[in-house]
Amino acid sequence: MISILKSLIPDFSHLEESLFKVGDITLGHQCVLVLKSGYPFAGGTDVNPEIARRICAAEAIERSYVARLKENEPRLTSCGFAAGFEEKPTIFRAVCEAVERWAWSKWIDEGCSLARANPEYAGPLEDYFASCFSEVFAFSGSIGSDSTLWPAFMDKNLELYVTIGHVDGGIFPGSRVTTGVDRRWDHPILEAWRHRMIFLNELKASEPKNIFDRRIKNFGLNGDDQLQKILEVKEKPWPKVSLSVLQEVASRDGYFVWRAYCHDYLGWEQGDGNRFIY
């Protein structure tokens, strides 16, 4: 795997591993691919160290292909991309990534309804992430598809799971689109925690470099008004999602890369720093 990562990422330096611990108890493992500049290029977190490494490697492969494609598509983002080591799960994740972006736009921009939920975390690691917030607000809802591009092996009903961590007047989101039987809440609370760490360690005392960093800092400092808007009861029904693109990007050396996009939504990179989508 290291040889594949080095071939795809010329600035590859090393994989850096660390533990999530409370006292002498290990809760989980983190693996980060570090570039020669010291910049963290990709990461993976799990209770199993090998799975953390595989998540990190998959994210690094995905980002390396996005970087290549951006040379000809300057406005390209990683939205709707997925990489992995089994084809069907990779296609599934690409579709879920695309639907997640679409769903956030429908929820935040257009006011489609999401019900409040009680998250069920898988174990102590997720409990630790949640404990870093004063309060965690959770939401979920069903999304149906009428897409002709929808993979035949996938059910046409997916679920959106969102957590918003609130602390010191700031809010930090995390989300996942998946099936109702998957580990639904693990990734949303991890993602919310990561956004909080980015805010504290990189953005709170510095100038943001891009629109996503501006939003993290903006809502990390002043999130109460946006939170109240989110908590207002909404009754707008959800439309069915439709894919505009489902495409294989790469299949070689034991890995797969796929991309997917949806019709009819406002991309995450659009809008200003006051749009609560990142």
Accessible surface in RSA format (square Angstrom, percent):
REM  Atomic radii and reference values for relative SASA: ProtOr
REM  Chains: A
REM  Algorithm: Lee & Richards
REM  Probe-radius: 1.40
REM  Slices: 20
REM RES _ NUM      All-atoms   Total-Side   Main-Chain    Non-polar    All polar
REM                ABS   REL    ABS   REL    ABS   REL    ABS   REL    ABS   REL
RES MET A   1    98.25  50.9  58.31  38.6  39.94  95.1  58.79  50.0  39.46  52.3
RES ILE A   2    73.21  41.7  71.94  53.6   1.27   3.1  71.94  51.8   1.27   3.5
RES SER A   3    83.40  70.5  71.68  95.7  11.71  27.0  52.49 111.8  30.91  43.3
RES ILE A   4    33.03  18.8  30.82  23.0   2.21   5.3  32.95  23.7   0.08   0.2
RES LEU A   5     0.46   0.3   0.46   0.3   0.00   0.0   0.46   0.3   0.00   0.0
RES LYS A   6   114.30  55.8 103.26  63.4  11.04  26.3  49.92  44.9  64.37  68.6
RES SER A   7    82.80  70.0  50.08  66.8  32.72  75.4  51.56 109.8  31.25  43.8
RES LEU A   8    13.72   7.6   5.11   3.7   8.61  21.6   5.11   3.6   8.61  23.2
RES ILE A   9     9.38   5.3   7.85   5.9   1.53   3.7   8.94   6.4   0.45   1.2
RES PRO A  10   110.43  80.5  90.82  82.8  19.61  71.3  97.93  80.9  12.50  77.7
RES ASP A  11    78.85  55.2  78.77  78.4   0.08   0.2   8.07  19.0  70.78  70.6
RES PHE A  12    14.89   7.5   6.24   3.9   8.66  22.5   6.24   3.8   8.66  24.8
RES SER A  13    48.21  40.7  23.60  31.5  24.61  56.7   5.07  10.8  43.15  60.4
RES HIS A  14    76.84  42.0  74.28  51.6   2.56   6.5  65.75  67.8  11.09  12.9
RES LEU A  15    51.41  28.6  27.40  19.6  24.00  60.3  27.40  19.2  24.00  64.6
RES GLU A  16    94.37  54.2  90.22  68.3   4.15   9.9  28.05  54.2  66.32  54.1
RES GLU A  17    89.46  51.4  58.82  44.5  30.63  72.9  30.04  58.1  59.42  48.5
RES SER A  18    55.72  47.1  45.71  61.0  10.00  23.0  44.96  95.7  10.76  15.1
RES LEU A  19    91.43  50.9  63.84  45.7  27.59  69.4  64.30  45.2  27.13  73.0
RES PHE A  20    20.85  10.4  17.85  11.1   2.99   7.8  20.85  12.6   0.00   0.0
RES LYS A  21   105.02  51.2  75.72  46.5  29.31  69.8  31.98  28.8  73.05  77.8
RES VAL A  22    80.65  53.1  74.94  67.8   5.71  13.8  78.38  68.1   2.27   6.2
RES GLY A  23    68.07  83.9   0.00   N/A  68.07  83.9  43.42 119.2  24.64  55.2
RES ASP A  24   139.90  98.0 115.47 114.9  24.43  57.8  34.20  80.5 105.70 105.4
RES ILE A  25   116.18  66.1 112.86  84.1   3.33   8.0 116.18  83.7   0.00   0.0
RES THR A  26    61.04  43.4  35.15  35.6  25.89  61.7  22.41  30.1  38.63  58.4
RES LEU A  27    24.25  13.5  13.90   9.9  10.36  26.0  17.10  12.0   7.15  19.2
RES GLY A  28     0.85   1.0   0.00   N/A   0.85   1.0   0.82   2.3   0.03   0.1
RES HIS A  29    40.59  22.2  40.59  28.2   0.00   0.0  23.13  23.8  17.46  20.3
RES GLN A  30    42.26  23.6  41.23  30.1   1.04   2.5   1.59   3.4  40.68  30.9
RES CYS A  31     1.44   1.1   1.44   1.6   0.00   0.0   1.36   3.5   0.07   0.1
RES VAL A  32    27.67  18.2  27.67  25.1   0.00   0.0  27.67  24.0   0.00   0.0
RES LEU A  33     0.00   0.0   0.00   0.0   0.00   0.0   0.00   0.0   0.00   0.0
RES VAL A  34    13.41   8.8  13.41  12.1   0.00   0.0  13.41  11.7   0.00   0.0
RES LEU A  35    25.37  14.1  24.00  17.2   1.37   3.4  24.00  16.9   1.37   3.7
RES LYS A  36   147.15  71.8 113.69  69.8  33.46  79.7  71.84  64.7  75.30  80.2
RES SER A  37    98.35  83.1  51.60  68.9  46.75 107.7  59.59 126.9  38.76  54.3
RES GLY A  38    48.99  60.4   0.00   N/A  48.99  60.4  28.19  77.4  20.79  46.6
RES TYR A  39   139.41  65.1 134.57  76.6   4.84  12.6  91.11  68.5  48.30  59.5
RES PRO A  40    71.63  52.2  63.77  58.1   7.86  28.6  63.77  52.6   7.86  48.9
RES PHE A  41    34.56  17.3  33.38  20.7   1.18   3.1  33.48  20.3   1.08   3.1
RES ALA A  42     4.57   4.2   0.00   0.0   4.57  10.4   4.16   5.9   0.41   1.1
RES GLY A  43    12.47  15.4   0.00   N/A  12.47  15.4   9.67  26.5   2.80   6.3
RES GLY A  44     0.01   0.0   0.00   N/A   0.01   0.0   0.00   0.0   0.01   0.0
RES THR A  45    10.90   7.7   1.33   1.3   9.57  22.8   1.33   1.8   9.57  14.5
RES ASP A  46    15.46  10.8  11.65  11.6   3.82   9.0   3.82   9.0  11.65  11.6
RES VAL A  47    80.18  52.8  64.54  58.4  15.64  37.7  64.54  56.1  15.64  42.4
RES ASN A  48    62.11  42.8  58.99  57.0   3.12   7.5   9.79  23.6  52.32  50.6
RES PRO A  49    47.43  34.6  46.22  42.1   1.20   4.4  46.78  38.6   0.65   4.0
RES GLU A  50    89.37  51.3  89.37  67.6   0.00   0.0  45.58  88.2  43.79  35.7
RES ILE A  51    74.59  42.4  74.59  55.6   0.00   0.0  74.59  53.7   0.00   0.0
RES ALA A  52     0.83   0.8   0.83   1.3   0.00   0.0   0.83   1.2   0.00   0.0
RES ARG A  53    82.65  34.7  80.13  40.8   2.51   6.0  29.22  39.9  53.43  32.4
RES ARG A  54   104.29  43.8 102.01  52.0   2.28   5.4  28.03  38.3  76.26  46.2
RES ILE A  55    73.02  41.6  69.19  51.5   3.83   9.2  72.25  52.0   0.77   2.1
RES CYS A  56     0.32   0.2   0.32   0.4   0.00   0.0   0.25   0.6   0.06   0.1
RES ALA A  57     4.47   4.1   4.02   6.2   0.45   1.0   4.26   6.0   0.21   0.6
RES ALA A  58    12.86  11.8  12.43  19.2   0.43   1.0  12.74  17.9   0.12   0.3
RES GLU A  59    40.38  23.2  37.18  28.1   3.20   7.6  10.89  21.1  29.48  24.1
RES ALA A  60     0.00   0.0   0.00   0.0   0.00   0.0   0.00   0.0   0.00   0.0
RES ILE A  61     0.04   0.0   0.04   0.0   0.00   0.0   0.04   0.0   0.00   0.0
RES GLU A  62    28.80  16.5  28.80  21.8   0.00   0.0   0.00   0.0  28.80  23.5
RES ARG A  63    98.22  41.2  95.34  48.6   2.88   6.8  19.90  27.2  78.32  47.5
RES SER A  64     5.62   4.7   1.35   1.8   4.27   9.8   4.12   8.8   1.50   2.1
RES TYR A  65    16.95   7.9  16.95   9.6   0.00   0.0  15.62  11.7   1.34   1.6
RES VAL A  66    11.30   7.4  11.30  10.2   0.00   0.0  11.30   9.8   0.00   0.0
RES ALA A  67    54.37  50.0  44.50  68.7   9.87  22.5  47.62  67.1   6.75  17.9
RES ARG A  68   104.36  43.8  97.57  49.7   6.80  16.2  46.61  63.7  57.75  35.0
RES LEU A  69    46.09  25.7  45.02  32.2   1.07   2.7  45.82  32.2   0.27   0.7
RES LYS A  70    82.42  40.2  76.72  47.1   5.70  13.6  56.97  51.3  25.45  27.1
RES GLU A  71   146.03  83.8 111.47  84.3  34.57  82.3  45.23  87.5 100.80  82.3
RES ASN A  72   131.58  90.7 103.64 100.2  27.94  67.3  27.74  66.8 103.84 100.4
RES GLU A  73    66.62  38.2  62.03  46.9   4.59  10.9  33.04  63.9  33.57  27.4
RES PRO A  74   103.75  75.6  88.16  80.4  15.60  56.7  90.91  75.1  12.85  79.9
RES ARG A  75   184.78  77.6 167.58  85.4  17.20  41.0  86.57 118.3  98.21  59.5
RES LEU A  76    15.58   8.7   7.59   5.4   7.99  20.1  14.00   9.8   1.58   4.3
RES THR A  77    35.48  25.2  27.26  27.6   8.22  19.6  26.33  35.4   9.14  13.8
RES SER A  78    41.72  35.3  37.74  50.4   3.98   9.2   7.77  16.5  33.95  47.6
RES CYS A  79    12.56   9.5  12.43  13.9   0.13   0.3   5.31  13.5   7.25   7.8
RES GLY A  80     0.53   0.7   0.00   N/A   0.53   0.7   0.50   1.4   0.03   0.1
RES PHE A  81     1.07   0.5   0.00   0.0   1.07   2.8   0.00   0.0   1.07   3.1
RES ALA A  82     3.98   3.7   2.90   4.5   1.08   2.5   3.98   5.6   0.00   0.0
RES ALA A  83     4.48   4.1   0.00   0.0   4.48  10.2   0.00   0.0   4.48  11.9
RES GLY A  84     2.51   3.1   0.00   N/A   2.51   3.1   2.51   6.9   0.00   0.0
RES PHE A  85    39.87  19.9  19.74  12.2  20.13  52.4  19.74  12.0  20.13  57.6
RES GLU A  86   107.48  61.7 101.97  77.1   5.51  13.1  38.50  74.5  68.98  56.3
RES GLU A  87    67.22  38.6  61.45  46.5   5.77  13.7  12.67  24.5  54.55  44.5
RES LYS A  88   124.77  60.9 122.84  75.4   1.93   4.6  74.08  66.7  50.68  54.0
RES PRO A  89    56.75  41.4  51.36  46.8   5.39  19.6  56.58  46.7   0.17   1.1
RES THR A  90     0.23   0.2   0.23   0.2   0.00   0.0   0.00   0.0   0.23   0.4
RES ILE A  91    17.35   9.9  17.35  12.9   0.00   0.0  17.35  12.5   0.00   0.0
RES PHE A  92    40.82  20.4  40.82  25.3   0.00   0.0  40.82  24.7   0.00   0.0
RES ARG A  93    90.51  38.0  89.89  45.8   0.62   1.5  50.69  69.3  39.82  24.1
RES ALA A  94     0.00   0.0   0.00   0.0   0.00   0.0   0.00   0.0   0.00   0.0
RES VAL A  95     0.00   0.0   0.00   0.0   0.00   0.0   0.00   0.0   0.00   0.0
RES CYS A  96     7.86   5.9   7.65   8.5   0.20   0.5   7.79  19.7   0.06   0.1
RES GLU A  97    52.25  30.0  52.00  39.3   0.26   0.6   7.47  14.5  44.78  36.6
RES ALA A  98     3.33   3.1   0.32   0.5   3.00   6.8   2.90   4.1   0.43   1.1
RES VAL A  99     0.00   0.0   0.00   0.0   0.00   0.0   0.00   0.0   0.00   0.0
RES GLU A 100    10.14   5.8  10.14   7.7   0.00   0.0   0.00   0.0  10.14   8.3
RES ARG A 101    33.32  14.0  33.32  17.0   0.00   0.0   0.68   0.9  32.64  19.8
RES TRP A 102     4.48   1.8   4.48   2.2   0.00   0.0   1.17   0.6   3.31   5.4
RES ALA A 103     0.00   0.0   0.00   0.0   0.00   0.0   0.00   0.0   0.00   0.0
RES TRP A 104     6.47   2.6   6.47   3.1   0.00   0.0   6.36   3.4   0.11   0.2
RES SER A 105     0.84   0.7   0.84   1.1   0.00   0.0   0.00   0.0   0.84   1.2
RES LYS A 106     4.47   2.2   4.47   2.7   0.00   0.0   0.24   0.2   4.23   4.5
RES TRP A 107     4.87   2.0   4.48   2.2   0.39   0.9   0.42   0.2   4.45   7.2
RES ILE A 108    39.00  22.2  14.12  10.5  24.88  60.0  16.13  11.6  22.88  62.1
RES ASP A 109    60.10  42.1  22.12  22.0  37.98  89.8  18.36  43.2  41.74  41.6
RES GLU A 110    71.13  40.8  51.67  39.1  19.46  46.3  28.77  55.6  42.36  34.6
RES GLY A 111    18.52  22.8   0.00   N/A  18.52  22.8  14.91  40.9   3.61   8.1
RES CYS A 112     0.50   0.4   0.50   0.6   0.00   0.0   0.00   0.0   0.50   0.5
RES SER A 113    34.51  29.2  30.48  40.7   4.03   9.3  10.23  21.8  24.28  34.0
RES LEU A 114    23.58  13.1   0.90   0.6  22.68  57.0   3.06   2.2  20.52  55.2
RES ALA A 115    67.15  61.7  54.40  83.9  12.76  29.0  63.53  89.5   3.62   9.6
RES ARG A 116   142.19  59.7 116.25  59.3  25.94  61.8  52.23  71.4  89.96  54.5
RES ALA A 117    26.59  24.4   9.32  14.4  17.27  39.3  17.68  24.9   8.91  23.6
RES ASN A 118   136.72  94.3 123.37 119.2  13.34  32.1  30.42  73.2 106.30 102.7
RES PRO A 119    38.67  28.2  20.92  19.1  17.75  64.5  20.92  17.3  17.75 110.3
RES GLU A 120   121.92  70.0 105.02  79.5  16.89  40.2  41.63  80.5  80.29  65.6
RES TYR A 121    51.62  24.1  23.10  13.1  28.53  74.2  22.28  16.7  29.34  36.2
RES ALA A 122    64.98  59.7  20.86  32.2  44.12 100.4  32.07  45.2  32.91  87.2
RES GLY A 123    19.21  23.7   0.00   N/A  19.21  23.7  19.14  52.5   0.07   0.2
RES PRO A 124    87.64  63.9  84.57  77.1   3.07  11.2  85.85  70.9   1.79  11.1
RES LEU A 125     3.25   1.8   3.04   2.2   0.21   0.5   3.04   2.1   0.21   0.6
RES GLU A 126     9.51   5.5   9.51   7.2   0.00   0.0   0.24   0.5   9.27   7.6
RES ASP A 127    78.23  54.8  71.94  71.6   6.29  14.9  27.46  64.6  50.77  50.6
RES TYR A 128    71.22  33.3  65.91  37.5   5.31  13.8  33.56  25.2  37.65  46.4
RES PHE A 129     1.87   0.9   1.87   1.2   0.00   0.0   1.87   1.1   0.00   0.0
RES ALA A 130    18.04  16.6  13.64  21.0   4.40  10.0  13.85  19.5   4.19  11.1
RES SER A 131    82.38  69.6  46.94  62.6  35.44  81.6  47.27 100.7  35.11  49.2
RES CYS A 132    38.87  29.4  19.09  21.3  19.78  46.5  14.72  37.3  24.15  26.0
RES PHE A 133    14.09   7.0   0.00   0.0  14.09  36.7   1.84   1.1  12.25  35.0
RES SER A 134    89.53  75.7  47.50  63.4  42.03  96.8  37.24  79.3  52.29  73.3
RES GLU A 135    91.14  52.3  84.54  64.0   6.60  15.7  29.85  57.7  61.28  50.0
RES VAL A 136    34.71  22.8  10.99   9.9  23.73  57.2  10.99   9.5  23.73  64.3
RES PHE A 137    17.45   8.7  17.09  10.6   0.36   0.9  17.45  10.6   0.00   0.0
RES ALA A 138     2.02   1.9   0.48   0.7   1.53   3.5   0.48   0.7   1.53   4.1
RES PHE A 139     4.39   2.2   4.39   2.7   0.00   0.0   4.39   2.7   0.00   0.0
RES SER A 140    25.36  21.4  23.33  31.1   2.03   4.7   0.94   2.0  24.41  34.2
RES GLY A 141    18.33  22.6   0.00   N/A  18.33  22.6  18.33  50.3   0.00   0.0
RES SER A 142    70.71  59.7  54.15  72.3  16.55  38.1  33.14  70.6  37.56  52.6
RES ILE A 143     3.36   1.9   1.50   1.1   1.86   4.5   2.11   1.5   1.26   3.4
RES GLY A 144    17.21  21.2   0.00   N/A  17.21  21.2   7.35  20.2   9.86  22.1
RES SER A 145     8.07   6.8   0.94   1.2   7.13  16.4   0.94   2.0   7.13  10.0
RES ASP A 146    86.04  60.3  64.73  64.4  21.31  50.4  27.87  65.6  58.17  58.0
RES SER A 147     1.98   1.7   0.30   0.4   1.69   3.9   0.41   0.9   1.58   2.2
RES THR A 148   140.32  99.8 103.06 104.5  37.25  88.8  86.69 116.4  53.63  81.1
RES LEU A 149    76.87  42.8  67.62  48.4   9.25  23.3  71.32  50.1   5.55  14.9
RES TRP A 150    17.83   7.2   1.54   0.7  16.29  38.2   1.54   0.8  16.29  26.4
RES PRO A 151    14.41  10.5   4.25   3.9  10.16  36.9  13.06  10.8   1.34   8.3
RES ALA A 152   113.12 104.0  69.60 107.4  43.52  99.0  80.62 113.5  32.50  86.1
RES PHE A 153    83.96  42.0  44.79  27.7  39.17 101.9  56.48  34.2  27.48  78.6
RES MET A 154    14.29   7.4   1.22   0.8  13.07  31.1   6.25   5.3   8.04  10.7
RES ASP A 155    93.22  65.3  73.53  73.2  19.69  46.6  33.20  78.1  60.02  59.9
RES LYS A 156    99.99  48.8  96.12  59.0   3.87   9.2  62.49  56.2  37.50  39.9
RES ASN A 157    95.39  65.8  87.07  84.1   8.32  20.0  19.90  47.9  75.48  73.0
RES LEU A 158     1.98   1.1   1.85   1.3   0.13   0.3   1.98   1.4   0.00   0.0
RES GLU A 159    42.30  24.3  42.30  32.0   0.00   0.0   7.35  14.2  34.95  28.5
RES LEU A 160     0.03   0.0   0.03   0.0   0.00   0.0   0.03   0.0   0.00   0.0
RES TYR A 161    10.92   5.1  10.92   6.2   0.00   0.0   5.71   4.3   5.21   6.4
RES VAL A 162     0.00   0.0   0.00   0.0   0.00   0.0   0.00   0.0   0.00   0.0
RES THR A 163     0.00   0.0   0.00   0.0   0.00   0.0   0.00   0.0   0.00   0.0
RES ILE A 164     0.00   0.0   0.00   0.0   0.00   0.0   0.00   0.0   0.00   0.0
RES GLY A 165     0.00   0.0   0.00   N/A   0.00   0.0   0.00   0.0   0.00   0.0
RES HIS A 166    38.32  20.9  38.32  26.6   0.00   0.0  33.52  34.5   4.80   5.6
RES VAL A 167    15.68  10.3  15.36  13.9   0.32   0.8  15.45  13.4   0.23   0.6
RES ASP A 168   120.32  84.3  81.60  81.2  38.72  91.6  39.67  93.4  80.65  80.4
RES GLY A 169    21.44  26.4   0.00   N/A  21.44  26.4  15.01  41.2   6.43  14.4
RES GLY A 170     0.00   0.0   0.00   N/A   0.00   0.0   0.00   0.0   0.00   0.0
RES ILE A 171     0.00   0.0   0.00   0.0   0.00   0.0   0.00   0.0   0.00   0.0
RES PHE A 172     0.00   0.0   0.00   0.0   0.00   0.0   0.00   0.0   0.00   0.0
RES PRO A 173     2.91   2.1   2.91   2.7   0.00   0.0   2.91   2.4   0.00   0.0
RES GLY A 174     1.23   1.5   0.00   N/A   1.23   1.5   1.23   3.4   0.00   0.0
RES SER A 175     2.10   1.8   2.02   2.7   0.07   0.2   0.00   0.0   2.10   2.9
RES ARG A 176    59.87  25.1  59.62  30.4   0.24   0.6   9.96  13.6  49.90  30.2
RES VAL A 177     4.13   2.7   0.00   0.0   4.13   9.9   0.00   0.0   4.13  11.2
RES THR A 178     0.57   0.4   0.57   0.6   0.00   0.0   0.57   0.8   0.00   0.0
RES THR A 179    38.35  27.3  37.40  37.9   0.95   2.3  32.97  44.3   5.38   8.1
RES GLY A 180    35.96  44.3   0.00   N/A  35.96  44.3  18.10  49.7  17.85  40.0
RES VAL A 181   144.97  95.4 111.26 100.7  33.71  81.2 116.79 101.5  28.18  76.4
RES ASP A 182    51.20  35.9  39.43  39.2  11.77  27.8  11.59  27.3  39.61  39.5
RES ARG A 183   112.78  47.4 104.79  53.4   7.99  19.0  67.22  91.9  45.57  27.6
RES ARG A 184    73.93  31.0  69.62  35.5   4.31  10.3   0.23   0.3  73.70  44.7
RES TRP A 185     8.30   3.3   7.68   3.7   0.61   1.4   3.83   2.0   4.47   7.3
RES ASP A 186    16.43  11.5  15.02  14.9   1.41   3.3  13.40  31.5   3.03   3.0
RES HIS A 187    64.72  35.4  62.42  43.4   2.30   5.9  41.74  43.0  22.99  26.7
RES PRO A 188     0.00   0.0   0.00   0.0   0.00   0.0   0.00   0.0   0.00   0.0
RES ILE A 189     0.00   0.0   0.00   0.0   0.00   0.0   0.00   0.0   0.00   0.0
RES LEU A 190    18.01  10.0  18.01  12.9   0.00   0.0  18.01  12.6   0.00   0.0
RES GLU A 191    42.08  24.2  42.02  31.8   0.06   0.1   9.17  17.7  32.91  26.9
RES ALA A 192     0.00   0.0   0.00   0.0   0.00   0.0   0.00   0.0   0.00   0.0
RES TRP A 193    25.95  10.4  25.95  12.6   0.00   0.0  25.00  13.3   0.95   1.5
RES ARG A 194    61.93  26.0  60.80  31.0   1.13   2.7  30.90  42.2  31.03  18.8
RES HIS A 195    23.68  12.9  23.68  16.5   0.00   0.0   5.70   5.9  17.99  20.9
RES ARG A 196    24.57  10.3  24.57  12.5   0.00   0.0   0.00   0.0  24.57  14.9
RES MET A 197    48.83  25.3  48.38  32.0   0.46   1.1  27.60  23.5  21.24  28.1
RES ILE A 198    54.45  31.0  53.19  39.6   1.27   3.1  54.37  39.2   0.09   0.2
RES PHE A 199     4.02   2.0   4.02   2.5   0.00   0.0   4.02   2.4   0.00   0.0
RES LEU A 200    66.92  37.3  44.64  31.9  22.27  56.0  44.64  31.4  22.27  59.9
RES ASN A 201   116.66  80.4  79.97  77.3  36.69  88.3  26.59  64.0  90.07  87.1
RES GLU A 202   106.24  61.0  88.02  66.6  18.22  43.4  37.07  71.7  69.17  56.5
RES LEU A 203     6.84   3.8   6.64   4.8   0.20   0.5   6.64   4.7   0.20   0.5
RES LYS A 204   111.19  54.2  97.69  59.9  13.50  32.1  49.09  44.2  62.09  66.1
RES ALA A 205   108.53  99.8  65.81 101.6  42.71  97.2  76.50 107.7  32.02  84.8
RES SER A 206    47.64  40.3  37.97  50.7   9.67  22.3  45.94  97.8   1.70   2.4
RES GLU A 207   140.68  80.8 126.70  95.9  13.99  33.3  58.80 113.7  81.88  66.9
RES PRO A 208    20.26  14.8   8.41   7.7  11.85  43.1   8.44   7.0  11.82  73.5
RES LYS A 209   181.89  88.7 146.33  89.8  35.56  84.7 108.59  97.7  73.30  78.1
RES ASN A 210    67.63  46.6  62.27  60.2   5.36  12.9  29.96  72.1  37.68  36.4
RES ILE A 211    26.05  14.8  23.38  17.4   2.66   6.4  23.38  16.8   2.66   7.2
RES PHE A 212    60.46  30.2  60.46  37.4   0.00   0.0  60.46  36.7   0.00   0.0
RES ASP A 213    28.63  20.1  28.63  28.5   0.00   0.0   0.05   0.1  28.58  28.5
RES ARG A 214   109.41  45.9 105.94  54.0   3.47   8.3  40.12  54.8  69.29  42.0
RES ARG A 215     0.00   0.0   0.00   0.0   0.00   0.0   0.00   0.0   0.00   0.0
RES ILE A 216     7.89   4.5   7.89   5.9   0.00   0.0   7.89   5.7   0.00   0.0
RES LYS A 217    40.19  19.6  40.19  24.7   0.00   0.0  19.41  17.5  20.78  22.1
RES ASN A 218    42.30  29.2  35.91  34.7   6.40  15.4  17.45  42.0  24.86  24.0
RES PHE A 219    10.09   5.0  10.09   6.2   0.00   0.0  10.09   6.1   0.00   0.0
RES GLY A 220     4.54   5.6   0.00   N/A   4.54   5.6   0.00   0.0   4.54  10.2
RES LEU A 221    80.71  44.9  62.57  44.8  18.14  45.6  65.30  45.9  15.41  41.5
RES ASN A 222   106.10  73.2  90.87  87.8  15.24  36.7  31.57  76.0  74.54  72.0
RES GLY A 223     0.00   0.0   0.00   N/A   0.00   0.0   0.00   0.0   0.00   0.0
RES ASP A 224    70.13  49.1  68.46  68.1   1.68   4.0  30.32  71.4  39.81  39.7
RES ASP A 225   114.73  80.4 109.69 109.2   5.05  11.9  30.87  72.7  83.86  83.6
RES GLN A 226    24.81  13.9  22.13  16.2   2.68   6.4   3.64   7.7  21.17  16.1
RES LEU A 227     5.87   3.3   5.87   4.2   0.00   0.0   5.87   4.1   0.00   0.0
RES GLN A 228   106.31  59.4 104.83  76.6   1.48   3.5  42.70  90.9  63.61  48.2
RES LYS A 229   121.78  59.4 120.74  74.1   1.04   2.5  67.68  60.9  54.10  57.6
RES ILE A 230     9.19   5.2   2.45   1.8   6.73  16.2   3.05   2.2   6.14  16.7
RES LEU A 231    50.09  27.9  27.15  19.4  22.93  57.6  28.97  20.3  21.12  56.8
RES GLU A 232   112.10  64.4 100.44  76.0  11.66  27.8  41.79  80.8  70.31  57.4
RES VAL A 233   135.44  89.1 101.92  92.3  33.52  80.8 107.37  93.3  28.06  76.1
RES LYS A 234    61.18  29.8  44.41  27.3  16.76  39.9  47.12  42.4  14.06  15.0
RES GLU A 235   152.75  87.7 124.71  94.3  28.04  66.8  48.45  93.7 104.30  85.2
RES LYS A 236    92.32  45.0  84.16  51.6   8.16  19.4  62.77  56.5  29.55  31.5
RES PRO A 237   108.12  78.8  96.10  87.6  12.02  43.7 103.51  85.5   4.61  28.7
RES TRP A 238    50.46  20.3  23.10  11.2  27.37  64.3  23.08  12.3  27.38  44.4
RES PRO A 239    58.81  42.9  44.56  40.6  14.25  51.8  56.88  47.0   1.92  12.0
RES LYS A 240   133.81  65.3 113.51  69.6  20.30  48.3  61.26  55.1  72.55  77.3
RES VAL A 241     0.83   0.5   0.60   0.5   0.22   0.5   0.83   0.7   0.00   0.0
RES SER A 242    32.18  27.2  30.32  40.5   1.86   4.3  15.54  33.1  16.64  23.3
RES LEU A 243     5.09   2.8   0.00   0.0   5.09  12.8   0.00   0.0   5.09  13.7
RES SER A 244    44.31  37.4  21.01  28.0  23.30  53.7  16.59  35.3  27.72  38.8
RES VAL A 245    51.08  33.6  48.16  43.6   2.91   7.0  51.08  44.4   0.00   0.0
RES LEU A 246    40.32  22.5  15.64  11.2  24.68  62.1  15.64  11.0  24.68  66.4
RES GLN A 247    87.33  48.8  83.57  61.1   3.76   9.0  22.97  48.9  64.36  48.8
RES GLU A 248    83.54  48.0  63.05  47.7  20.50  48.8  14.27  27.6  69.27  56.6
RES VAL A 249    39.76  26.2   9.20   8.3  30.56  73.6  13.97  12.1  25.79  70.0
RES ALA A 250    10.69   9.8   3.73   5.8   6.96  15.8  10.69  15.1   0.00   0.0
RES SER A 251    58.58  49.5  29.32  39.1  29.26  67.4   9.80  20.9  48.78  68.3
RES ARG A 252   132.33  55.6 120.03  61.2  12.29  29.3  44.67  61.0  87.66  53.1
RES ASP A 253    86.95  60.9  52.45  52.2  34.50  81.6  21.55  50.7  65.40  65.2
RES GLY A 254    57.03  70.3   0.00   N/A  57.03  70.3  40.65 111.6  16.38  36.7
RES TYR A 255     2.20   1.0   1.51   0.9   0.69   1.8   0.57   0.4   1.63   2.0
RES PHE A 256    41.47  20.7  41.47  25.7   0.00   0.0  41.47  25.1   0.00   0.0
RES VAL A 257     0.00   0.0   0.00   0.0   0.00   0.0   0.00   0.0   0.00   0.0
RES TRP A 258    33.93  13.6  33.93  16.4   0.00   0.0  33.93  18.1   0.00   0.0
RES ARG A 259    26.06  10.9  26.06  13.3   0.00   0.0   1.80   2.5  24.26  14.7
RES ALA A 260     0.05   0.0   0.00   0.0   0.05   0.1   0.00   0.0   0.05   0.1
RES TYR A 261    46.67  21.8  45.77  26.0   0.90   2.4  46.29  34.8   0.38   0.5
RES CYS A 262     8.75   6.6   0.00   0.0   8.75  20.6   0.00   0.0   8.75   9.4
RES HIS A 263    95.91  52.4  91.87  63.9   4.04  10.3  56.67  58.4  39.24  45.7
RES ASP A 264   108.82  76.2  84.53  84.1  24.29  57.4  35.34  83.2  73.49  73.3
RES TYR A 265    58.04  27.1  26.71  15.2  31.33  81.5  18.06  13.6  39.98  49.3
RES LEU A 266    73.91  41.2  70.25  50.3   3.66   9.2  71.57  50.3   2.34   6.3
RES GLY A 267     9.27  11.4   0.00   N/A   9.27  11.4   8.05  22.1   1.22   2.7
RES TRP A 268    18.71   7.5  17.52   8.5   1.19   2.8  17.52   9.3   1.19   1.9
RES GLU A 269    58.04  33.3  44.28  33.5  13.75  32.7  22.06  42.7  35.98  29.4
RES GLN A 270    66.32  37.1  60.56  44.3   5.76  13.7  16.82  35.8  49.51  37.5
RES GLY A 271    52.68  65.0   0.00   N/A  52.68  65.0  28.06  77.0  24.62  55.1
RES ASP A 272    85.16  59.7  78.93  78.6   6.23  14.7  38.93  91.6  46.23  46.1
RES GLY A 273    15.82  19.5   0.00   N/A  15.82  19.5  10.31  28.3   5.51  12.3
RES ASN A 274   107.03  73.8  92.26  89.2  14.77  35.6  26.24  63.2  80.79  78.1
RES ARG A 275    21.63   9.1  15.79   8.1   5.84  13.9  21.63  29.6   0.00   0.0
RES PHE A 276     1.04   0.5   0.00   0.0   1.04   2.7   0.05   0.0   0.99   2.8
RES ILE A 277     0.09   0.1   0.09   0.1   0.00   0.0   0.09   0.1   0.00   0.0
RES TYR A 278    22.86  10.7   2.26   1.3  20.60  53.6  11.93   9.0  10.93  13.5
END  Absolute sums over single chains surface
CHAIN  1 A    13411.9      10678.9       2732.9       7039.6       6372.2
END  Absolute sums over all chains
TOTAL         13411.9      10678.9       2732.9       7039.6       6372.2
